[in-house]
Amino acid sequence: MPEGRDTDATRPTPLPGVPDVYRLLVASLTDYAVIVLDVDGIVRSWNPGAQQIKGYRADEIIGRSFEAFYTPESLAVGHPARELERAAATGRYDEEGWRVRKDGGRFWAHIVLTALFDADGDLVGFGKVTRDLTERKHAEEQLANTLALLRDTALTDALTGLANRRAWDDGLAREIARARRAATPLCVGAMDLDNFKAMNDTQGHGAGDRFLRRTSAAWRTALRGGDLLARMGGEEFAVALPECELDAAAAVGDRFRVLTPDGQSCSVGVAQWDGHESADDLLQRADRALYRAKNGGRDRTERDVAGPVGG
C-alpha cells in the first residue's frame, strides 16, 4: 500500500444507503461536470452537469477518451496524459485552462482530478470535476484591458499620443539604470518649437494643436524602437536615446529640425549622460544646450559639452 494512504483503521466505515445518496447528489448537479475516468482516461460515468457544460449526451461520450475535451494545443504537448500522471502520483491535480465543447466552442474551465484507489490501495480510476468559469474569465480580461487603458492614458499626452512628463520621468530613470548596468552611452535631447506662440496668436489654438500632432508624428519617424519621445508641455519636447553617443544624438536633433512640418523650425539641445548624474541634471544640461541654440538664432542643434550642472 502506498505510504500515507488511509489504513482500514482510519478509513470511514460505509453507511447503508450512502452510495445511493452520492449518486442522487451527482445527478442533481448542473453547474459542475462530475465524471469518472478509468486508469487510461476513458469516460465511465456522465452527469447532467457534464452534458450541460460540455454538450455531449452520456451515450455519445461514455467509452471515449477524455482527450475529447482538450484543445489541439494541449493535445500537441501531451497535456491530458500528464494530468493523469500527476494525479496518480500525488492523489490530486487541479488547474484552470481552455477546454472544448462538443460543438467546438471553447470555455475556460477549472478542473479537479482526483485519483481513486480501491481497498488494497491500487489505482482504479479518477474522479474529475469541471466548472465553467468563462464568464469570470471574460470579466477578468475586460478588467485587465480597462486597467491597461487607464494606465496608458495616465502615461500618454492626450493631444499628441506621445509619452507625457510622468512617463518621461519613469522612462528616463529606467534608461539611466540600464546604461549604468550595461556601461553603454545614453543621450537626452530637449526640443522647443520656434515661434510657436506667434502661430497660436495668429492662426488660433486649433491650428497650433494640429501642428503639434503633425510634428509629433513626423519626429517619430526619426526614432528607433527603444527611443523615448515625450511632450513635456506646450511646445517643449524631450527625447531619450539609449546606446547613442553625443554626435549621433546631435544628428537626430538635426533630423528633427528637417522633419518639422509646415515650414516651421525647432531648436534642439543634446547632452550625454556622464555615468553618475541624476536624470534631472542630465535633462538640465540638455536644456542648457537648448537655450544656447535659441539664443544663437534658433533652428539649430547645440551639444552640451561643458560637463555636469554646477561643474
Secondary structure, DSSP 8 states (H G I E B T S, - for coil): --TT---TTTS----TTHHHHHHHHHHH-SSEEEEEE-TT-BEEEE-HHHHHHH---HHHHTTSBGGGGB-HHHHHTTHHHHHHHHHHHHSEEEEEEEEE-TTS-EEEEEEEEEEEE-TTS-EEEEEEEEEE-HHHHHHHHHHHHHHHHHHHHHTB-TTT-SB-HHHHHHHHHHHHHHHHHHT--EEEEEEEETTHHHHHHHH-HHHHHHHHHHHHHHHHTT--TT-EEEEEETTEEEEEEET--HHHHHHHHHHHHHH-STT--EEEEEEE--SSS-HHHHHHHHHHHHHHHHHTTSS-EEE--S-STT-
